[in-house]
Every structure is written in structure tokens, then in C-alpha cells.
Amino acid sequence: MADDSLYDTMIELAEQLYADTRALLVSKGIKETSAVLKSVEIQADQNAIDFLANDYLEYLSSGRKKGGRRVPIKYLLEFIRKNGIVGRNKKGKIVSANSLAFAMQYNIWRNGIKAKNFMDALAAMFAATGEQKISTDVEESLLTMLDDAKIN
């Protein structure tokens, strides 16, 4: 019985965290249609809640300073192919994946990628939501136990 209650609590908490995570990421500039937002999953069982997402999420949060080391071409090519990106030049002609990767590499090196800084906010949100849910459930359990004790 207590295990079912704990499981239900963990599932409710996971659902709340999922909704809050999506809302936070969208508020930080992640598009609703982005692959990284679609990759967000929160799984729960009686013992833990797991946060799963595309590893690119970390790079969106931390950004990349301009003028640093260049992004390896092989990772950009992998990203281009995985996401089906087709590059075009100024005249609208399709360019090769290699040309696009080099253009992306140069642009990232020259301009950097602005950090969205949401990982700390996510961690704080997870802690606050978890603490609130657990304290509410503990309070409800204690009140139920006290009511049961009064009846007996």
C-alpha cells in the first residue's frame, strides 16, 4: 500500500517536472519544435526520477566563447546529417555538407554561441518542486494518520 502511494507520488512529481522543464526551456529561448526539447524525458519509479535529454542541451546552456578552439568538422557533419540540414549559398544554390560544416565552424569560431544559462535554473527548479511535493505529501499522510487515530 505504501509502495503504491510512493510510486504515485513519484509519477506525479515526474509529470510536474516534465511540464516545468519544458516551460523553463521555452522561456529561455528553446523553440517548441526543436529536437532538443522533443528529447526531454523524465522517468520515475519508486526510488528515483531520471532526467534524460539530448546531450546538446548542455552546450545550449553553456554556449561557446568566440575565438576559442574550433568545433571539430566531424561533429558538425554528424549534426548536419542527423538533422537533415541543407545549406545554400547567397545565390540560393545548395552547397555540400562539408562546405556547410566549414561555414558553421567559422561562424561559431568568429561569433561564438550565446549561452542560455538554464542548467542552474533547472537544478533549482527540480529541488524546489521535489521538496514542495514531498512536504505536501508528508503533511497529507500525517493528517490522514491523525484523523485515523481520532476515529479509533
N, CA, C and O of each residue as an XYZ file, in Angstrom:
608
protein
N       0.828     -1.203      0.000
C       0.000      0.000      0.000
C       0.868      1.261      0.000
O       0.673      2.165     -0.813
N       1.824      1.303      0.921
C       2.719      2.468      0.998
C       3.558      2.577     -0.263
O       3.886      3.682     -0.695
N       3.916      1.423     -0.867
C       4.701      1.436     -2.092
C       3.909      2.046     -3.241
O       4.458      2.791     -4.053
N       2.601      1.726     -3.309
C       1.749      2.308     -4.350
C       1.653      3.815     -4.184
O       1.703      4.558     -5.164
N       1.517      4.263     -2.948
C       1.423      5.694     -2.665
C       2.717      6.404     -3.060
O       2.681      7.488     -3.643
N       3.853      5.796     -2.745
C       5.152      6.370     -3.097
C       5.317      6.406     -4.616
O       5.788      7.396     -5.176
N       4.929      5.329     -5.265
C       5.021      5.275     -6.725
C       4.148      6.360     -7.358
O       4.581      7.056     -8.276
N       2.921      6.497     -6.864
C       2.017      7.525     -7.380
C       2.603      8.927     -7.184
O       2.511      9.777     -8.070
N       3.199      9.154     -6.024
C       3.836     10.442     -5.733
C       4.978     10.708     -6.705
O       5.109     11.820     -7.217
N       5.802      9.706     -6.963
C       6.939      9.866     -7.874
C       6.458     10.143     -9.300
O       7.053     10.953    -10.011
N       5.388      9.476     -9.714
C       4.840      9.704    -11.059
C       4.282     11.123    -11.165
O       4.526     11.811    -12.157
N       3.541     11.562    -10.158
C       3.002     12.929    -10.158
C       4.133     13.951    -10.193
O       4.059     14.946    -10.914
N       5.176     13.699     -9.411
C       6.324     14.603     -9.379
C       7.016     14.634    -10.737
O       7.390     15.706    -11.215
N       7.189     13.480    -11.360
C       7.828     13.421    -12.679
C       7.006     14.189    -13.717
O       7.570     14.899    -14.550
N       5.695     14.054    -13.672
C       4.834     14.775    -14.611
C       4.936     16.285    -14.406
O       4.974     17.048    -15.371
N       4.982     16.710    -13.145
C       5.128     18.141    -12.844
C       6.484     18.656    -13.315
O       6.571     19.741    -13.892
N       7.538     17.885    -13.073
C       8.881     18.288    -13.501
C       8.969     18.366    -15.023
O       9.621     19.261    -15.561
N       8.328     17.449    -15.709
C       8.339     17.453    -17.169
C       7.711     18.743    -17.706
O       8.285     19.415    -18.563
N       6.547     19.069    -17.199
C       5.855     20.287    -17.642
C       6.675     21.536    -17.297
O       6.807     22.439    -18.123
N       7.216     21.586    -16.091
C       8.014     22.747    -15.667
C       9.303     22.866    -16.474
O       9.729     23.972    -16.806
N       9.928     21.726    -16.791
C      11.166     21.739    -17.568
C      10.916     22.293    -18.958
O      11.664     23.149    -19.432
N       9.879     21.816    -19.607
C       9.549     22.307    -20.949
C       9.260     23.808    -20.917
O       9.727     24.551    -21.781
N       8.500     24.248    -19.935
C       8.170     25.677    -19.825
C       9.432     26.510    -19.602
O       9.583     27.574    -20.203
N      10.330     26.042    -18.753
C      11.568     26.777    -18.480
C      12.433     26.870    -19.735
O      12.952     27.941    -20.050
N      12.589     25.764    -20.446
C      13.424     25.771    -21.645
C      12.844     26.696    -22.717
O      13.588     27.410    -23.389
N      11.539     26.685    -22.874
C      10.905     27.581    -23.850
C      11.106     29.038    -23.433
O      11.348     29.900    -24.277
N      11.003     29.312    -22.126
C      11.206     30.689    -21.649
C      12.637     31.162    -21.850
O      12.894     32.364    -21.906
N      13.577     30.213    -21.960
C      14.985     30.564    -22.179
C      15.356     30.594    -23.658
O      16.528     30.742    -24.004
N      14.350     30.453    -24.537
C      14.617     30.612    -25.961
C      14.723     29.327    -26.755
O      15.070     29.376    -27.935
N      14.441     28.187    -26.165
C      14.444     26.934    -26.909
C      13.095     26.824    -27.625
O      12.045     26.958    -26.997
N      13.123     26.583    -28.924
C      11.886     26.522    -29.703
C      11.105     25.251    -29.377
O      11.685     24.192    -29.138
N       9.772     25.377    -29.372
C       8.876     24.240    -29.104
C       9.125     23.078    -30.058
O       8.966     21.915    -29.686
N       9.514     23.396    -31.284
C       9.693     22.365    -32.311
C      11.106     21.794    -32.360
O      11.390     20.928    -33.188
N      12.001     22.265    -31.482
C      13.396     21.825    -31.550
C      13.552     20.369    -31.119
O      12.807     19.864    -30.280
N      14.533     19.718    -31.715
C      14.814     18.314    -31.392
C      15.239     18.172    -29.939
O      14.929     17.170    -29.294
N      15.943     19.163    -29.425
C      16.414     19.061    -28.045
C      15.233     19.104    -27.070
O      15.242     18.392    -26.067
N      14.237     19.913    -27.345
C      13.064     19.967    -26.467
C      12.250     18.681    -26.587
O      11.723     18.176    -25.596
N      12.153     18.162    -27.800
C      11.439     16.900    -28.002
C      12.154     15.731    -27.320
O      11.524     14.723    -26.999
N      13.458     15.860    -27.100
C      14.224     14.768    -26.497
C      14.088     14.701    -24.976
O      14.503     13.716    -24.366
N      13.520     15.722    -24.364
C      13.401     15.759    -22.903
C      12.435     14.677    -22.424
O      11.291     14.595    -22.872
N      12.926     13.856    -21.506
C      12.100     12.822    -20.876
C      12.390     12.826    -19.391
O      13.518     13.076    -18.965
N      11.374     12.548    -18.616
C      11.568     12.373    -17.182
C      10.891     11.063    -16.811
O       9.678     10.905    -16.950
N      11.712     10.125    -16.331
C      11.215      8.798    -15.975
C      11.276      8.633    -14.466
O      12.190      9.123    -13.804
N      10.284      7.933    -13.940
C      10.224      7.764    -12.489
C       9.889      6.333    -12.125
O       9.176      5.636    -12.847
N      10.419      5.912    -10.989
C       9.990      4.688    -10.334
C       9.925      4.994     -8.847
O       9.947      6.164     -8.465
N       9.846      3.990     -8.007
C       9.708      4.237     -6.572
C      10.968      4.813     -5.940
O      10.906      5.417     -4.869
N      12.111      4.631     -6.597
C      13.381      5.016     -5.986
C      14.032      6.266     -6.558
O      14.843      6.906     -5.889
N      13.685      6.616     -7.787
C      14.406      7.720     -8.417
C      13.596      8.356     -9.536
O      12.649      7.772    -10.063
N      13.998      9.557     -9.874
C      13.475     10.253    -11.044
C      14.685     10.560    -11.922
O      15.649     11.177    -11.470
N      14.627     10.125    -13.176
C      15.733     10.316    -14.111
C      15.366     11.364    -15.145
O      14.274     11.338    -15.713
N      16.291     12.289    -15.385
C      16.137     13.332    -16.395
C      16.965     12.916    -17.601
O      18.175     12.725    -17.488
N      16.322     12.775    -18.751
C      17.001     12.382    -19.983
C      16.771     13.448    -21.039
O      15.662     13.962    -21.188
N      17.831     13.775    -21.771
C      17.704     14.749    -22.853
C      18.893     14.600    -23.790
O      19.909     14.000    -23.440
N      18.750     15.148    -24.963
C      19.825     15.194    -25.930
C      21.040     15.858    -25.273
O      20.895     16.875    -24.596
N      22.237     15.289    -25.468
C      23.418     15.862    -24.821
C      23.743     17.264    -25.333
O      24.544     17.972    -24.722
N      23.137     17.668    -26.439
C      23.327     19.009    -26.971
C      22.759     20.070    -26.023
O      23.151     21.235    -26.088
N      21.842     19.671    -25.149
C      21.226     20.585    -24.180
C      22.293     21.294    -23.335
O      22.180     22.486    -23.053
N      23.310     20.561    -22.944
C      24.394     21.130    -22.135
C      25.105     22.260    -22.880
O      25.449     23.282    -22.287
N      25.323     22.069    -24.183
C      26.014     23.087    -24.977
C      25.139     24.306    -25.208
O      25.643     25.426    -25.283
N      23.835     24.101    -25.320
C      22.935     25.244    -25.448
C      22.971     26.096    -24.183
O      22.910     27.324    -24.243
N      23.069     25.429    -23.048
C      23.094     26.150    -21.782
C      24.402     26.912    -21.586
O      24.392     28.084    -21.207
N      25.523     26.249    -21.842
C      26.821     26.872    -21.562
C      27.325     27.777    -22.677
O      28.165     28.645    -22.437
N      26.820     27.585    -23.899
C      27.274     28.407    -25.010
C      28.697     28.077    -25.417
O      29.243     27.052    -25.009
N      29.299     28.948    -26.223
C      30.681     28.747    -26.659
C      31.279     30.122    -26.913
O      30.728     30.918    -27.674
N      32.405     30.393    -26.274
C      33.006     31.721    -26.433
C      33.623     31.864    -27.823
O      34.091     30.895    -28.422
N      33.610     33.096    -28.314
C      34.168     33.330    -29.637
C      35.692     33.325    -29.587
O      36.306     33.674    -28.578
N      36.279     32.917    -30.708
C      37.734     32.917    -30.825
C      38.424     31.753    -30.143
O      39.654     31.694    -30.141
N      37.692     30.844    -29.575
C      38.298     29.683    -28.918
C      38.663     28.618    -29.933
O      38.787     28.889    -31.127
N      38.832     27.407    -29.440
C      39.119     26.306    -30.352
C      37.919     26.085    -31.264
O      36.771     26.276    -30.865
N      38.204     25.690    -32.464
C      37.132     25.471    -33.442
C      36.439     24.131    -33.180
O      37.053     23.166    -32.725
N      35.155     24.109    -33.479
C      34.374     22.883    -33.340
C      34.876     21.889    -34.380
O      35.014     22.252    -35.548
N      35.153     20.647    -33.993
C      35.619     19.660    -34.983
C      34.578     19.442    -36.095
O      33.386     19.285    -35.831
N      35.058     19.438    -37.324
C      34.196     19.300    -38.502
C      33.384     18.010    -38.439
O      32.218     17.996    -38.834
N      33.982     16.931    -37.948
C      33.251     15.653    -37.954
C      31.979     15.728    -37.109
O      30.982     15.087    -37.443
N      31.998     16.504    -36.015
C      30.798     16.642    -35.189
C      29.742     17.515    -35.872
O      28.541     17.271    -35.752
N      30.210     18.525    -36.580
C      29.268     19.368    -37.324
C      28.634     18.586    -38.474
O      27.437     18.717    -38.732
N      29.440     17.772    -39.166
C      28.898     16.943    -40.248
C      27.865     15.957    -39.705
O      26.816     15.741    -40.314
N      28.171     15.370    -38.566
C      27.231     14.443    -37.930
C      25.924     15.173    -37.590
O      24.836     14.645    -37.820
N      26.038     16.376    -37.046
C      24.872     17.189    -36.694
C      24.060     17.533    -37.942
O      22.833     17.439    -37.925
N      24.728     17.925    -39.013
C      24.071     18.297    -40.273
C      23.304     17.108    -40.840
O      22.148     17.239    -41.242
N      23.952     15.958    -40.869
C      23.315     14.760    -41.441
C      22.163     14.268    -40.566
O      21.104     13.893    -41.069
N      22.380     14.275    -39.272
C      21.362     13.785    -38.344
C      20.094     14.637    -38.416
O      18.983     14.120    -38.293
N      20.268     15.945    -38.614
C      19.126     16.862    -38.633
C      18.640     17.206    -40.035
O      17.716     18.003    -40.200
N      19.270     16.599    -41.053
C      18.826     16.823    -42.425
C      18.949     18.260    -42.884
O      18.107     18.746    -43.639
N      19.988     18.945    -42.437
C      20.177     20.358    -42.784
C      20.793     20.462    -44.178
O      21.761     19.772    -44.497
N      20.216     21.332    -44.994
C      20.734     21.574    -46.337
C      21.172     23.033    -46.391
O      20.387     23.942    -46.120
N      22.433     23.240    -46.744
C      22.960     24.596    -46.823
C      22.796     25.188    -48.210
O      22.783     24.476    -49.214
N      22.673     26.502    -48.241
C      22.571     27.219    -49.518
C      23.505     28.427    -49.478
O      23.725     29.026    -48.425
N      24.044     28.769    -50.632
C      24.893     29.953    -50.712
C      24.031     31.192    -50.931
O      22.804     31.099    -50.925
N      24.662     32.351    -51.125
C      23.920     33.607    -51.278
C      23.011     33.614    -52.504
O      22.008     34.328    -52.527
N      23.352     32.830    -53.514
C      22.546     32.774    -54.734
C      21.442     31.717    -54.630
O      20.660     31.546    -55.566
N      21.375     31.014    -53.509
C      20.324     30.021    -53.303
C      20.679     28.624    -53.766
O      19.854     27.713    -53.688
N      21.903     28.445    -54.250
C      22.318     27.115    -54.702
C      22.690     26.264    -53.497
O      23.267     26.756    -52.527
N      22.355     24.990    -53.571
C      22.676     24.052    -52.494
C      24.188     23.840    -52.446
O      24.838     23.655    -53.474
N      24.729     23.870    -51.234
C      26.163     23.623    -51.041
C      26.338     22.262    -50.382
O      25.403     21.723    -49.790
N      27.530     21.720    -50.488
C      27.806     20.396    -49.913
C      27.766     20.458    -48.380
O      27.899     21.525    -47.782
N      27.584     19.306    -47.774
C      27.574     19.215    -46.312
C      28.920     19.679    -45.753
O      28.970     20.317    -44.702
N      30.013     19.359    -46.457
C      31.343     19.794    -45.998
C      31.457     21.312    -46.003
O      31.966     21.900    -45.049
N      30.988     21.946    -47.070
C      31.042     23.409    -47.145
C      30.208     24.038    -46.037
O      30.620     25.014    -45.409
N      29.042     23.471    -45.809
C      28.181     23.974    -44.745
C      28.847     23.807    -43.383
O      28.798     24.713    -42.551
N      29.464     22.661    -43.154
C      30.138     22.407    -41.871
C      31.271     23.408    -41.651
O      31.426     23.929    -40.546
N      32.053     23.679    -42.674
C      33.135     24.652    -42.529
C      32.589     26.059    -42.279
O      33.160     26.819    -41.496
N      31.484     26.406    -42.945
C      30.859     27.718    -42.717
C      30.342     27.823    -41.281
O      30.502     28.854    -40.627
N      29.721     26.744    -40.803
C      29.228     26.734    -39.421
C      30.395     26.862    -38.447
O      30.332     27.628    -37.486
N      31.450     26.112    -38.700
C      32.623     26.141    -37.830
C      33.202     27.552    -37.752
O      33.517     28.045    -36.669
N      33.337     28.189    -38.901
C      33.893     29.547    -38.935
C      32.978     30.523    -38.192
O      33.453     31.362    -37.427
N      31.676     30.414    -38.417
C      30.726     31.312    -37.776
C      30.746     31.140    -36.254
O      30.719     32.128    -35.520
N      30.792     29.915    -35.787
C      30.848     29.671    -34.342
C      32.165     30.208    -33.786
O      32.184     30.810    -32.712
N      33.259     29.997    -34.503
C      34.568     30.483    -34.040
C      34.570     32.012    -33.983
O      35.074     32.600    -33.026
N      34.007     32.649    -35.007
C      34.024     34.113    -35.079
C      33.039     34.767    -34.106
O      33.373     35.772    -33.477
N      31.839     34.213    -33.977
C      30.798     34.855    -33.172
C      30.510     34.171    -31.842
O      29.943     34.780    -30.935
N      30.895     32.922    -31.729
C      30.554     32.161    -30.532
C      29.082     31.775    -30.549
O      28.367     32.039    -31.516
N      28.642     31.150    -29.469
C      27.229     30.806    -29.293
C      26.814     31.377    -27.950
O      27.406     31.050    -26.921
N      25.807     32.223    -27.956
C      25.352     32.860    -26.725
C      24.798     31.800    -25.764
O      23.967     30.974    -26.142
N      25.267     31.842    -24.535
C      24.811     30.895    -23.514
C      23.378     31.217    -23.103
O      23.011     32.385    -22.973
N      22.580     30.190    -22.901
C      21.202     30.371    -22.455
C      21.075     30.184    -20.945
O      20.045     30.523    -20.362
N      22.104     29.651    -20.315
C      22.203     29.542    -18.851
C      20.939     29.018    -18.168
O      20.349     29.710    -17.338
N      20.532     27.819    -18.509
C      19.340     27.278    -17.866
C      19.619     26.058    -16.999
O      18.712     25.605    -16.300
N      20.818     25.510    -17.009
C      21.087     24.299    -16.225
C      20.956     24.566    -14.719
O      20.399     23.738    -13.998
N      21.457     25.699    -14.237
C      21.312     26.028    -12.812
C      19.852     26.241    -12.452
O      19.402     25.829    -11.384
N      19.110     26.892    -13.354
C      17.686     27.114    -13.108
C      16.936     25.783    -13.081
O      16.025     25.601    -12.274
N      17.319     24.851    -13.962
C      16.693     23.525    -13.960
C      16.950     22.804    -12.641
O      16.036     22.236    -12.045
N      18.202     22.833    -12.193
C      18.557     22.157    -10.936
C      17.783     22.752     -9.760
O      17.270     22.016     -8.917
N      17.698     24.075     -9.705
C      16.966     24.738     -8.620
C      15.476     24.403     -8.685
O      14.838     24.176     -7.657
N      14.928     24.373     -9.901
C      13.517     24.043    -10.074
C      13.240     22.609     -9.631
O      12.244     22.346     -8.958
N      14.124     21.678    -10.009
C      13.952     20.279     -9.610
C      13.947     20.162     -8.087
O      13.107     19.467     -7.516
N      14.879     20.838     -7.438
C      14.970     20.767     -5.968
C      13.728     21.363     -5.315
O      13.157     20.763     -4.404
N      13.311     22.531     -5.773
C      12.156     23.201     -5.165
C      10.862     22.419     -5.382
O      10.063     22.263     -4.458
N      10.659     21.934     -6.594
C       9.442     21.176     -6.899
C       9.409     19.881     -6.102
O       8.378     19.513     -5.540
N      10.550     19.192     -6.058
C      10.625     17.942     -5.299
C      10.374     18.158     -3.820
O       9.635     17.400     -3.192
N      10.980     19.177     -3.272
C      10.811     19.487     -1.850
C       9.354     19.831     -1.544
O       8.795     19.370     -0.549
N       8.751     20.639     -2.402
C       7.353     21.045     -2.196
C       6.419     19.839     -2.268
O       5.536     19.686     -1.424
N       6.612     18.983     -3.276
C       5.742     17.817     -3.451
C       5.881     16.854     -2.281
O       4.884     16.350     -1.764
N       7.111     16.602     -1.867
C       7.341     15.666     -0.765
C       6.767     16.217      0.534
O       6.131     15.475      1.283
N       6.976     17.505      0.820
C       6.459     18.067      2.069
C       4.928     18.061      2.076
O       4.317     17.813      3.116
N       4.304     18.334      0.919
C       2.844     18.296      0.826
C       2.321     16.884      1.075
O       1.345     16.696      1.801
N       2.976     15.895      0.470
C       2.531     14.506      0.647
C       2.745     14.023      2.073
O       1.909     13.295      2.611
N       3.847     14.416      2.689
C       4.103     14.033      4.077
C       3.045     14.664      4.981
O       2.518     14.011      5.882
N       2.740     15.935      4.733
C       1.721     16.619      5.530
C       0.362     15.922      5.385
O      -0.330     15.699      6.379
N      -0.014     15.582      4.159
C      -1.283     14.893      3.936
C      -1.301     13.532      4.628
O      -2.319     13.147      5.203
N      -0.194     12.802      4.581
C      -0.111     11.488      5.238
C      -0.253     11.627      6.743
O      -0.943     10.835      7.384
N       0.403     12.639      7.306
C       0.313     12.849      8.754
C      -1.112     13.220      9.171
O      -1.609     12.732     10.186
N      -1.761     14.073      8.395
C      -3.138     14.451      8.707
C      -4.072     13.243      8.610
O      -4.976     13.089      9.431
N      -3.858     12.403      7.627
C      -4.659     11.187      7.492
C      -4.437     10.265      8.688
O      -5.388      9.693      9.222
N      -3.182     10.124      9.107
C      -2.874      9.277     10.260
C      -3.520      9.837     11.529
O      -4.036      9.079     12.350
N      -3.492     11.157     11.688
C      -4.113     11.771     12.874
C      -5.621     11.597     12.855
O      -6.228     11.314     13.887
N      -6.233     11.765     11.676
C      -7.676     11.534     11.555
C      -8.027     10.087     11.907
O      -8.995      9.827     12.621
N      -7.225      9.153     11.393
C      -7.458      7.727     11.681
C      -7.304      7.451     13.171
O      -8.048      6.642     13.727
N      -6.355      8.107     13.822
C      -6.122      7.906     15.249
C      -7.293      8.453     16.060
O      -7.651      7.868     17.082
N      -7.894      9.557     15.632
C      -9.036     10.148     16.331
C     -10.255      9.232     16.242
O     -11.028      9.119     17.194
N     -10.418      8.583     15.097
C     -11.556      7.682     14.893
C     -11.441      6.470     15.809
O     -12.440      6.002     16.354
N     -10.231      5.966     15.978
C     -10.001      4.781     16.809
C      -9.955      5.224     18.233
O      -9.772      4.401     19.130
